Amino acid sequence: MVGPGQSIQAAVDQASPGDTVLVKPGVYHQSVQIRTDGITLRGSGDFYGGTVLVPPAKFPKTPCNAAFGPTGICILAKKVNTKTGAVITPVRCDTVTGLLVRGFPANGVFGYGTDRLTVTRVVAVNDGDYGISRFVSTKTLFARDTAIGNDEAGFYVGDSPDADTVVRDDLAFGNQFGVFVRHARQVLVAANRLTGNCEGIMVLDDGQPGGAGNAVVTRNSVSRNNKFCPKHGDTPVNLQGGGILLLGATHTLVAHNSVIGNSGRQINSGGIVVASARALTHGSNPNFDTIAGNVAFRNHPADLVWDGTGTGVRFIANFCATSIPPGLCH
């Protein structure tokens, strides 16, 4: 058990697989790295009277902070090829739950080279890059979490051809992306509430081998994602007013979502947008995507937008008012 004034990192370092590190209520100016299997880092609540993690005056020189920037909680593979980034030995079955992580220059909660990582009931607020994210990982669960005001994605799933990841029952508000799936396959994005971001949900083929897709996006509430994000860094275009965007995603199902009031004049703007990634990233056309049973209204330039590229793209029984091209609504 860790109390105010004590080191969370010291408790994590002393823990064995299967142990739980319980952190009492308080504000902790610390950065924590986990590289042991089967550790549960459990706070006393994801609110300001619970367990709050904020940046320390000086960040520890951990491998994670050195490679990925100053991070709140980092779950890092046991062994990584430092030249290529390839994961040699993943870290398995870790859990982070019941904390508020706020204001880190890079990431709130960050996983790299993880297997069966679980992050639940965590709030990530105003982090400089990603709120809650995982790279080069498999079998991840993000559930009942909240991401607010993060400069990149609130929730991120990337660089994982076999992601086998679930993002469900989460809230994302005021981020660049609510949920961002990039260069990853086998992802379920379900029952999340996404509002006030520049883009609610995006599945992107960024041109790397393997592409992106084999995703299911279902039962999400995606409304008024009308924040304006100017182009910068990894995002070479302005973003605003995007509900659900499949950009080069393949074999992806978008079904039974509510997509309301997303409005803008950018490449991502509209309710549900299906487009090729070839011109932007040299990625794929949106082949074999299915858009079915969604409710979409008051989106601009249209409730459904398709650029006409791709093979086997289907729009089935969507309840909406406007589409580009015409005729896609039920």
VOBA-1610 file (N, C-alpha, C; in pm, whole numbers, padded with zeros to 5 digits, always signed):
BEGIN
Met+00084-00119+00000Met+00000+00000+00000Met+00088+00125+00000Val+00050+00223-00082Val+00128+00346-00096Val+00043+00464-00050Gly+00100+00550+00033Gly+00032+00670+00078Gly+00102+00796+00029Pro+00039+00912+00046Pro+00101+01038+00004Pro+00241+01054+00063Gly+00334+01097-00020Gly+00472+01112+00023Gly+00556+00988+00001Gln+00493+00877-00033Gln+00566+00754-00061Gln+00579+00732-00211Ser+00669+00643-00249Ser+00699+00619-00391Ser+00615+00505-00447Ile+00533+00537-00547Ile+00459+00432-00618Ile+00557+00341-00693Gln+00660+00402-00753Gln+00756+00324-00830Gln+00827+00221-00742Ala+00863+00259-00622Ala+00930+00165-00533Ala+00841+00046-00501Ala+00711+00071-00481Ala+00618-00038-00454Ala+00601-00129-00575Val+00595-00069-00695Val+00584-00147-00818Val+00708-00233-00838Asp+00825-00176-00813Asp+00951-00250-00832Asp+00962-00368-00736Gln+00903-00356-00620Gln+00911-00463-00520Gln+00802-00569-00539Ala+00703-00540-00623Ala+00589-00631-00641Ala+00628-00751-00726Ser+00559-00862-00701Ser+00576-00986-00777Ser+00452-01011-00862Pro+00463-01095-00965Pro+00344-01127-01046Pro+00227-01171-00958Gly+00112-01114-00985Gly-00007-01141-00906Gly-00033-01042-00796Asp+00062-00954-00765Asp+00045-00855-00659Asp-00037-00735-00704Thr-00103-00673-00609Thr-00173-00546-00630Thr-00104-00437-00550Val-00071-00328-00619Val-00017-00210-00552Val-00134-00113-00535Leu-00179-00096-00411Leu-00292-00008-00381Leu-00239+00130-00341Val-00289+00233-00409Val-00245+00370-00383Val-00358+00446-00315Lys-00331+00497-00198Lys-00431+00568-00120Lys-00468+00702-00186Pro-00579+00762-00144Pro-00616+00894-00199Pro-00507+00997-00173Gly-00490+01086-00270Gly-00391+01191-00258Gly-00339+01232-00394Val-00258+01336-00395Val-00195+01384-00518Val-00050+01341-00517Tyr-00008+01271-00623Tyr+00125+01214-00632Tyr+00198+01276-00751His+00307+01344-00726His+00389+01403-00831His+00492+01299-00875Gln+00447+01204-00955Gln+00531+01090-00988Gln+00505+01043-01131Ser+00602+00970-01184Ser+00592+00902-01313Ser+00627+00757-01287Val+00542+00663-01335Val+00554+00523-01295Val+00575+00436-01418Gln+00665+00340-01408Gln+00691+00245-01516Gln+00671+00103-01463Ile+00598+00020-01541Ile+00572-00120-01505Ile+00633-00209-01611Arg+00719-00304-01569Arg+00780-00400-01662Arg+00776-00542-01606Thr+00686-00567-01511Thr+00670-00698-01450Thr+00533-00754-01487Asp+00524-00882-01516Asp+00397-00946-01548Asp+00303-00943-01429Gly+00174-00933-01459Gly+00070-00960-01361Gly+00060-00863-01246Ile+00099-00737-01268Ile+00088-00635-01164Ile-00043-00559-01182Thr-00114-00536-01072Thr-00231-00447-01072Thr-00195-00320-00996Leu-00202-00208-01065Leu-00183-00077-01001Leu-00323-00019-00980Arg-00365-00015-00855Arg-00503+00022-00822Arg-00505+00150-00739Gly-00566+00254-00794Gly-00586+00376-00719Gly-00713+00371-00637Ser-00740+00478-00569Ser-00857+00487-00481Ser-00969+00571-00540Gly-00969+00585-00673Gly-01076+00659-00741Gly-01023+00751-00847Asp-01095+00758-00960Asp-01052+00838-01075Asp-01111+00978-01072Phe-01101+01044-00956Phe-01156+01179-00938Phe-01062+01256-00846Tyr-01089+01385-00832Tyr-00991+01470-00762Tyr-00980+01439-00613Gly-01075+01372-00555Gly-01059+01328-00416Gly-01004+01189-00404Gly-00974+01125-00520Gly-00920+00990-00519Gly-00769+00991-00533Thr-00718+00910-00624Thr-00574+00903-00648Thr-00542+00982-00774Val-00462+01086-00758Val-00432+01178-00869Val-00283+01176-00896Leu-00246+01148-01021Leu-00107+01147-01062Leu-00080+01268-01150Val+00018+01350-01110Val+00055+01469-01186Val+00207+01468-01207Pro+00257+01549-01300Pro+00400+01543-01330Pro+00488+01581-01210Pro+00599+01510-01195Pro+00696+01547-01092Pro+00778+01667-01138Ala+00847+01729-01044Ala+00935+01841-01080Ala+01046+01795-01173Lys+01093+01672-01155Lys+01196+01614-01241Lys+01157+01471-01274Phe+01152+01439-01404Phe+01111+01306-01444Phe+01225+01206-01428Pro+01193+01086-01381Pro+01296+00982-01370Pro+01345+00940-01509Lys+01469+00899-01517Lys+01529+00860-01646Lys+01500+00713-01674Thr+01371+00685-01697Thr+01331+00549-01729Thr+01340+00528-01880Pro+01350+00402-01925Pro+01348+00375-02069Pro+01224+00431-02138Cys+01111+00426-02071Cys+00988+00476-02132Cys+00993+00626-02152Asn+01029+00700-02049Asn+01035+00846-02062Asn+01139+00888-02165Ala+01248+00814-02173Ala+01352+00847-02270Ala+01306+00824-02412Ala+01230+00716-02435Ala+01190+00679-02570Ala+01063+00747-02616Phe+00968+00769-02525Phe+00834+00812-02566Phe+00790+00943-02504Gly+00875+01005-02427Gly+00840+01133-02366Gly+00788+01116-02225Pro+00783+01227-02150Pro+00743+01222-02008Pro+00598+01174-01993Thr+00583+01058-01928Thr+00457+00984-01925Thr+00415+00959-01781Gly+00283+00954-01760Gly+00231+00927-01626Gly+00253+00784-01583Ile+00187+00691-01653Ile+00201+00549-01623Ile+00238+00479-01753Cys+00352+00411-01755Cys+00400+00342-01874Cys+00410+00193-01844Ile+00348+00112-01929Ile+00358-00033-01920Ile+00442-00076-02040Leu+00565-00119-02015Leu+00664-00136-02120Leu+00713-00280-02126Ala+00728-00330-02250Ala+00778-00466-02271Ala+00906-00490-02193Lys+00927-00616-02154Lys+01047-00651-02078Lys+01173-00635-02161Lys+01160-00663-02292Lys+01277-00652-02377Lys+01235-00601-02514Val+01303-00494-02561Val+01273-00431-02688Val+01403-00410-02765Asn+01400-00433-02894Asn+01515-00400-02979Asn+01523-00248-02988Thr+01624-00190-02929Thr+01630-00043-02921Thr+01654+00023-03056Lys+01703-00055-03154Lys+01727+00003-03286Lys+01602+00001-03372Thr+01525-00108-03367Thr+01408-00122-03454Thr+01275-00099-03383Gly+01275-00104-03251Gly+01150-00095-03176Gly+01074-00225-03168Ala+01126-00332-03226Ala+01058-00462-03223Ala+01053-00516-03080Val+00938-00571-03045Val+00920-00628-02911Val+00976-00769-02910Ile+01069-00795-02820Ile+01130-00927-02807Ile+01057-01008-02699Thr+01036-00946-02584Thr+00962-01012-02476Thr+00855-00917-02423Pro+00727-00945-02449Pro+00622-00854-02401Pro+00604-00865-02250Val+00540-00764-02194Val+00498-00770-02054Val+00350-00809-02054Arg+00312-00900-01964Arg+00181-00964-01976Arg+00092-00938-01853Cys-00037-00926-01883Cys-00144-00934-01781Cys-00134-00827-01673Asp-00099-00704-01712Asp-00098-00594-01616Asp-00230-00518-01621Thr-00264-00455-01507Thr-00389-00380-01495Thr-00361-00246-01429Val-00422-00142-01484Val-00420-00008-01423Val-00564+00034-01403Thr-00601+00072-01282Thr-00740+00103-01255Thr-00755+00205-01142Gly-00858+00287-01151Gly-00897+00373-01040Gly-00808+00492-01012Leu-00758+00559-01120Leu-00672+00676-01100Leu-00713+00788-01194Leu-00673+00910-01157Leu-00679+01026-01245Leu-00536+01067-01279Val-00506+01076-01408Val-00371+01109-01456Val-00383+01239-01534Arg-00308+01342-01491Arg-00336+01476-01546Arg-00209+01551-01583Gly-00209+01610-01702Gly-00113+01713-01738Gly+00027+01668-01771Phe+00044+01546-01818Phe+00179+01500-01852Phe+00219+01552-01990Pro+00346+01592-02006Pro+00389+01649-02134Pro+00370+01556-02253Ala+00382+01426-02230Ala+00362+01330-02339Ala+00231+01254-02317Asn+00232+01144-02245Asn+00118+01053-02239Asn+00066+01035-02096Gly-00064+01009-02088Gly-00122+00976-01959Gly-00090+00833-01919Val-00159+00736-01983Val-00130+00594-01965Val-00086+00540-02101Phe+00030+00473-02104Phe+00093+00435-02231Phe+00143+00293-02222Gly+00098+00208-02315Gly+00146+00071-02321Gly+00226+00047-02448Tyr+00337-00025-02435Tyr+00419-00061-02552Tyr+00470-00203-02531Gly+00434-00291-02624Gly+00477-00430-02611Gly+00405-00502-02499Thr+00274-00483-02490Thr+00195-00545-02384Thr+00110-00658-02440Asp+00078-00753-02354Asp-00012-00864-02384Asp-00114-00872-02271Arg-00241-00854-02307Arg-00350-00857-02208Arg-00340-00744-02105Leu-00312-00627-02152Leu-00317-00507-02067Leu-00462-00465-02049Thr-00498-00430-01926Thr-00632-00380-01894Thr-00621-00244-01827Val-00694-00147-01881Val-00701-00014-01821Val-00849+00018-01801Thr-00892+00030-01675Thr-01032+00057-01644Thr-01044+00167-01540Arg-01151+00243-01553Arg-01182+00349-01456Arg-01063+00441-01432Val-01000+00479-01543Val-00891+00576-01541Val-00936+00700-01616Val-00905+00817-01562Val-00932+00944-01629Val-00798+01006-01667Ala-00783+01038-01796Ala-00661+01103-01846Ala-00699+01241-01900Val-00639+01345-01842Val-00681+01482-01870Val-00561+01567-01912Asn-00576+01638-02023Asn-00481+01743-02065Asn-00337+01694-02076Asp-00321+01577-02137Asp-00186+01528-02164Asp-00140+01576-02302Gly-00007+01592-02318Gly+00046+01655-02437Gly+00040+01571-02562Asp+00033+01440-02549Asp+00017+01351-02663Asp-00110+01269-02645Tyr-00095+01143-02608Tyr-00210+01054-02596Tyr-00261+01047-02452Gly-00393+01032-02441Gly-00451+01011-02309Gly-00425+00870-02260Ile-00492+00771-02323Ile-00477+00630-02289Ile-00447+00557-02419Ser-00332+00489-02427Ser-00286+00438-02556Ser-00208+00309-02540Arg-00198+00236-02654Arg-00114+00116-02657Arg-00062+00095-02798Phe+00065+00060-02808Phe+00134+00036-02933Phe+00193-00105-02932Val+00201-00168-03049Val+00269-00297-03065Val+00228-00392-02953Ser+00099-00410-02939Ser+00044-00486-02828Ser-00072-00573-02877Thr-00119-00663-02791Thr-00232-00748-02826Thr-00318-00773-02703Lys-00446-00801-02731Lys-00544-00839-02628Lys-00557-00732-02519Thr-00575-00607-02563Thr-00591-00495-02470Thr-00738-00468-02442Leu-00769-00423-02322Leu-00902-00376-02287Leu-00894-00237-02228Phe-00962-00140-02291Phe-00985-00007-02234Phe-01135+00002-02207Ala-01176+00009-02081Ala-01318+00007-02049Ala-01350+00100-01933Arg-01460+00175-01950Arg-01511+00267-01846Arg-01407+00372-01808Asp-01329+00414-01907Asp-01229+00519-01889Asp-01280+00650-01946Thr-01209+00759-01914Thr-01243+00891-01964Thr-01116+00962-02010Ala-01124+01025-02128Ala-01011+01102-02181Ala-01061+01240-02220Ile-01000+01345-02162Ile-01047+01482-02182Ile-00930+01573-02216Gly-00941+01644-02327Gly-00848+01752-02357Gly-00707+01711-02389Asn-00687+01588-02439Asn-00553+01544-02476Asn-00520+01590-02618Asp-00393+01626-02641Asp-00357+01690-02768Asp-00364+01596-02887Glu-00346+01466-02865Glu-00361+01367-02972Glu-00490+01289-02946Ala-00483+01159-02946Ala-00603+01078-02925Ala-00636+01061-02778Gly-00765+01062-02747Gly-00806+01023-02614Gly-00774+00876-02590Phe-00813+00790-02688Phe-00785+00647-02683Phe-00719+00607-02815Tyr-00607+00535-02806Tyr-00529+00505-02925Tyr-00492+00357-02928Val-00513+00297-03046Val-00473+00159-03073Val-00389+00163-03200Gly-00258+00129-03190Gly-00174+00144-03307Gly-00066+00040-03322Asp-00020+00027-03448Asp+00096-00056-03483Asp+00080-00200-03436Ser-00036-00258-03466Ser-00066-00392-03415Ser-00151-00468-03516Pro-00089-00542-03609Pro-00166-00622-03705Pro-00258-00723-03638Asp-00224-00767-03516Asp-00307-00859-03439Asp-00344-00793-03307Ala-00414-00680-03316Ala-00443-00602-03196Ala-00533-00676-03099Asp-00641-00739-03152Asp-00735-00813-03066Asp-00771-00729-02943Thr-00814-00604-02970Thr-00832-00503-02865Thr-00977-00457-02858Val-01023-00428-02736Val-01158-00378-02713Val-01150-00241-02646Val-01221-00145-02706Val-01237-00011-02649Val-01386+00007-02628Arg-01433+00001-02503Arg-01578+00002-02480Arg-01616+00084-02357Asp-01735+00140-02363Asp-01795+00211-02249Asp-01707+00324-02197Asp-01638+00390-02290Asp-01549+00500-02254Asp-01611+00634-02296Leu-01556+00742-02239Leu-01596+00878-02273Leu-01473+00954-02321Ala-01486+01020-02437Ala-01377+01105-02487Ala-01435+01240-02524Phe-01378+01346-02466Phe-01427+01482-02489Phe-01309+01577-02508Gly-01313+01657-02614Gly-01218+01766-02630Gly-01078+01725-02669Asn-01061+01604-02722Asn-00931+01560-02772Asn-00921+01590-02923Gln-00804+01563-02982Gln-00799+01568-03128Gln-00883+01455-03186Phe-00856+01332-03146Phe-00937+01216-03183Phe-00998+01159-03056Gly-01124+01118-03065Gly-01181+01046-02952Gly-01120+00908-02940Val-01142+00825-03045Val-01080+00693-03055Val-01008+00689-03190Phe-00880+00653-03188Phe-00797+00651-03308Phe-00736+00512-03322Val-00770+00444-03432Val-00714+00313-03464Val-00627+00332-03588Arg-00497+00308-03574Arg-00404+00332-03685Arg-00310+00213-03701His-00299+00165-03826His-00211+00052-03855His-00238-00061-03756Ala-00366-00097-03743Ala-00405-00203-03650Ala-00527-00276-03705Arg-00539-00403-03668Arg-00652-00485-03709Arg-00710-00560-03589Gln-00835-00605-03607Gln-00907-00679-03503Gln-00928-00592-03379Val-01007-00487-03398Val-01039-00393-03291Val-01190-00377-03281Leu-01243-00385-03161Leu-01384-00357-03134Leu-01395-00224-03062Val-01470-00130-03121Val-01496+00001-03061Val-01646+00006-03036Ala-01689-00008-02910Ala-01830-00030-02881Ala-01879+00051-02762Ala-01997+00108-02778Ala-02070+00171-02667Ala-01993+00283-02600Asn-01917+00358-02678Asn-01845+00474-02626Asn-01924+00601-02653Arg-01896+00704-02575Arg-01957+00836-02596Arg-01847+00934-02633Leu-01858+00992-02753Leu-01752+01073-02811Leu-01811+01205-02855Thr-01767+01314-02792Thr-01824+01444-02823Thr-01720+01554-02801Gly-01728+01659-02881Gly-01640+01773-02863Gly-01498+01753-02909Asn-01469+01643-02978Asn-01336+01619-03035Asn-01330+01678-03177Cys-01213+01677-03238Cys-01204+01715-03380Cys-01253+01602-03470Glu-01235+01479-03426Glu-01283+01359-03494Glu-01327+01260-03388Gly-01448+01206-03402Gly-01496+01113-03302Gly-01420+00981-03304Ile-01431+00907-03415Ile-01364+00778-03431Ile-01296+00778-03567Met-01171+00734-03571Met-01099+00724-03698Met-01026+00591-03705Val-01043+00522-03819Val-00965+00402-03849Val-00882+00436-03973Leu-00749+00435-03959Leu-00660+00489-04061Leu-00556+00386-04107Asp-00545+00371-04238Asp-00430+00305-04298Asp-00327+00413-04327Asp-00218+00412-04252Asp-00117+00517-04267Asp-00008+00480-04367Gly-00031+00373-04445Gly+00064+00335-04549Gly+00164+00230-04508Gln+00167+00192-04381Gln+00259+00087-04338Gln+00207-00050-04382Pro+00296-00146-04401Pro+00253-00280-04442Pro+00150-00338-04347Gly+00049-00403-04402Gly-00056-00463-04320Gly-00182-00381-04314Gly-00171-00251-04336Gly-00289-00165-04341Gly-00362-00158-04209Ala-00493-00128-04218Ala-00578-00114-04099Ala-00717-00165-04132Gly-00785-00217-04031Gly-00921-00262-04053Gly-00956-00385-03973Asn-01044-00471-04033Asn-01102-00583-03959Asn-01152-00534-03823Ala-01212-00415-03826Ala-01262-00352-03704Ala-01414-00355-03703Val-01472-00349-03584Val-01615-00334-03566Val-01638-00209-03482Val-01714-00114-03538Val-01747+00011-03470Val-01898+00010-03450Thr-01943-00008-03326Thr-02086-00033-03305Thr-02137+00028-03175Arg-02261+00075-03181Arg-02336+00124-03065Arg-02268+00241-02995Asn-02194+00320-03070Asn-02132+00440-03014Asn-02223+00561-03033Ser-02214+00656-02941Ser-02278+00786-02955Ser-02171+00886-02995Val-02183+00939-03118Val-02078+01024-03176Val-02144+01156-03214Ser-02128+01257-03131Ser-02205+01379-03152Ser-02120+01505-03135Arg-02145+01602-03223Arg-02090+01738-03214Arg-01939+01738-03193Asn-01870+01661-03272Asn-01723+01662-03268Asn-01673+01774-03360Asn-01694+01897-03313Asn-01674+02015-03397Asn-01558+02103-03354Lys-01474+02052-03268Lys-01352+02123-03233Lys-01263+02135-03356Phe-01193+02246-03370Phe-01102+02265-03484Phe-00960+02235-03439Cys-00892+02146-03512Cys-00752+02112-03484Cys-00669+02144-03608Pro-00581+02243-03602Pro-00496+02274-03718Pro-00394+02163-03740Lys-00350+02150-03865Lys-00253+02047-03898Lys-00123+02070-03822His-00062+01959-03781His+00065+01966-03710His+00123+01825-03700Gly+00253+01814-03692Gly+00321+01688-03664Gly+00272+01573-03749Asp+00214+01471-03683Asp+00168+01351-03752Asp+00036+01371-03825Thr-00026+01487-03810Thr-00154+01513-03875Thr-00136+01623-03978Pro-00121+01587-04107Pro-00085+01686-04210Pro-00202+01766-04264Val-00323+01747-04209Val-00440+01821-04257Val-00516+01878-04137Asn-00592+01985-04161Asn-00681+02037-04058Asn-00795+01938-04034Leu-00843+01934-03911Leu-00952+01844-03875Leu-01062+01921-03803Gln-01187+01888-03837Gln-01302+01945-03766Gln-01429+01875-03813Gly-01520+01854-03720Gly-01654+01811-03757Gly-01665+01671-03810Gly-01585+01579-03757Gly-01587+01441-03804Gly-01654+01347-03705Gly-01748+01267-03753Gly-01810+01165-03669Gly-01728+01038-03668Ile-01750+00953-03770Ile-01675+00829-03786Ile-01607+00833-03922Leu-01476+00816-03926Leu-01399+00823-04050Leu-01323+00693-04072Leu-01351+00628-04184Leu-01273+00515-04231Leu-01186+00566-04345Leu-01058+00580-04321Leu-00966+00632-04422Leu-00869+00520-04460Gly-00907+00449-04566Gly-00827+00335-04609Gly-00850+00210-04528Ala-00945+00211-04437Ala-00976+00091-04359Ala-01042-00014-04448Thr-01013-00140-04424Thr-01071-00249-04502Thr-01139-00350-04410His-01241-00420-04465His-01311-00526-04392His-01360-00475-04256Thr-01418-00357-04255Thr-01462-00294-04131Thr-01614-00275-04132Leu-01676-00303-04019Leu-01820-00288-04001Leu-01848-00169-03911Val-01930-00076-03961Val-01979+00037-03881Val-02130+00021-03870Ala-02181-00015-03752Ala-02321-00054-03741Ala-02383-00004-03611His-02507+00044-03623His-02591+00077-03508His-02531+00186-03420Asn-02466+00282-03483Asn-02415+00399-03411Asn-02512+00515-03425Ser-02510+00606-03329Ser-02582+00733-03338Ser-02480+00842-03368Val-02496+00909-03483Val-02398+01006-03530Val-02472+01136-03561Ile-02456+01235-03473Ile-02542+01354-03477Ile-02460+01482-03468Gly-02485+01576-03557Gly-02437+01713-03542Gly-02289+01734-03558Asn-02223+01652-03639Asn-02081+01672-03668Asn-02069+01755-03795Ser-02006+01872-03786Ser-02013+01966-03898Ser-01880+02037-03917Gly-01833+02039-04044Gly-01710+02109-04076Gly-01688+02115-04225Arg-01571+02167-04263Arg-01536+02181-04405Arg-01402+02116-04437Gln-01362+02019-04357Gln-01231+01957-04374Gln-01245+01819-04437Ile-01133+01753-04460Ile-01135+01622-04525Ile-01211+01519-04443Asn-01214+01535-04312Asn-01280+01438-04225Asn-01424+01472-04195Ser-01473+01586-04242Ser-01602+01638-04196Ser-01719+01556-04248Gly-01819+01539-04162Gly-01940+01466-04196Gly-01973+01363-04090Gly-02086+01295-04110Gly-02129+01197-04012Gly-02045+01071-04016Ile-02066+00989-04119Ile-01983+00871-04142Ile-01916+00888-04277Val-01784+00892-04278Val-01707+00923-04399Val-01622+00801-04434Val-01633+00755-04558Val-01556+00640-04608Val-01475+00688-04727Ala-01342+00676-04719Ala-01259+00734-04824Ala-01129+00657-04839Ser-01064+00679-04952Ser-00934+00619-04979Ser-00824+00692-04904Ala-00722+00617-04865Ala-00604+00676-04802Ala-00488+00692-04900Arg-00510+00659-05025Arg-00398+00657-05119Arg-00335+00794-05138Ala-00414+00896-05155Ala-00358+01029-05182Ala-00288+01087-05059Leu-00341+01058-04940Leu-00289+01120-04819Leu-00171+01043-04758Thr-00181+00911-04754Thr-00079+00832-04684Thr-00018+00721-04771His-00064+00707-04895His-00026+00595-04982His-00079+00463-04926Gly-00188+00473-04851Gly-00253+00354-04798Gly-00353+00296-04896Ser-00449+00221-04842Ser-00542+00143-04922Ser-00667+00221-04960Asn-00741+00167-05056Asn-00880+00205-05076Asn-00965+00135-04970Pro-01085+00186-04943Pro-01168+00127-04836Pro-01244+00003-04885Asn-01174-00106-04899Asn-01233-00227-04956Asn-01313-00307-04854Phe-01431-00353-04897Phe-01514-00446-04819Phe-01554-00389-04683Asp-01585-00263-04679Asp-01642-00201-04559Asp-01795-00204-04568Thr-01860-00220-04454Thr-02006-00221-04447Thr-02054-00117-04347Ile-02143-00030-04392Ile-02202+00075-04308Ile-02350+00042-04297Ala-02397-00003-04180Ala-02531-00060-04171Ala-02603-00020-04043Gly-02729+00018-04058Gly-02817+00038-03944Gly-02781+00153-03853Asn-02709+00252-03904Asn-02673+00369-03824Asn-02781+00475-03832Val-02789+00559-03730Val-02876+00676-03730Val-02786+00798-03738Ala-02801+00878-03844Ala-02712+00993-03865Ala-02793+01112-03915Phe-02789+01222-03840Phe-02863+01342-03878Phe-02786+01468-03840Arg-02814+01575-03913Arg-02760+01709-03888Arg-02607+01711-03895Asn-02550+01631-03983Asn-02407+01632-04009Asn-02379+01708-04139His-02263+01774-04147His-02227+01855-04264His-02084+01821-04307Pro-02059+01799-04434Pro-02143+01828-04550Pro-02255+01728-04574Ala-02251+01611-04510Ala-02360+01515-04525Ala-02353+01413-04412Asp-02464+01342-04395Asp-02469+01238-04292Asp-02382+01118-04330Leu-02384+01081-04458Leu-02298+00976-04511Leu-02217+01033-04626Val-02087+01006-04624Val-01998+01056-04730Val-01910+00939-04777Trp-01911+00916-04910Trp-01824+00813-04967Trp-01759+00871-05091Asp-01629+00857-05103Asp-01559+00913-05218Asp-01566+00824-05342Gly-01637+00711-05333Gly-01658+00625-05448Gly-01549+00524-05474Thr-01444+00524-05394Thr-01335+00430-05415Thr-01362+00300-05340Gly-01285+00199-05373Gly-01294+00073-05301Gly-01384-00028-05369Thr-01362-00153-05331Thr-01441-00266-05381Thr-01523-00323-05267Gly-01649-00354-05293Gly-01733-00419-05193Gly-01775-00330-05079Val-01780-00198-05101Val-01829-00106-04997Val-01982-00106-05002Arg-02045-00127-04885Arg-02191-00139-04881Arg-02251-00044-04777Phe-02361+00022-04813Phe-02440+00106-04723Phe-02578+00042-04714Ile-02615-00005-04593Ile-02737-00083-04577Ile-02823-00025-04465Ala-02945+00015-04498Ala-03046+00052-04398Ala-02997+00154-04297Asn-02931+00258-04345Asn-02891+00368-04257Asn-03000+00476-04258Phe-03041+00519-04141Phe-03145+00620-04128Phe-03079+00757-04122Cys-03091+00834-04230Cys-03025+00963-04238Cys-03096+01049-04341Ala-03055+01175-04351Ala-03124+01269-04439Ala-03044+01302-04564Thr-02910+01307-04554Thr-02829+01353-04666Thr-02710+01261-04687Ser-02670+01248-04812Ser-02553+01167-04841Ser-02481+01220-04965Ile-02351+01195-04969Ile-02268+01223-05086Ile-02198+01094-05123Pro-02232+01035-05243Pro-02332+01077-05340Pro-02473+01054-05287Pro-02575+01112-05352Pro-02712+01090-05309Pro-02750+00943-05318Gly-02849+00905-05234Gly-02904+00771-05244Gly-02850+00670-05144Leu-02761+00710-05055Leu-02705+00616-04960Leu-02791+00599-04835Cys-02882+00695-04809Cys-02966+00688-04691Cys-03084+00596-04716His-03138+00540-04607His-03251+00449-04616His-03379+00524-04651
//
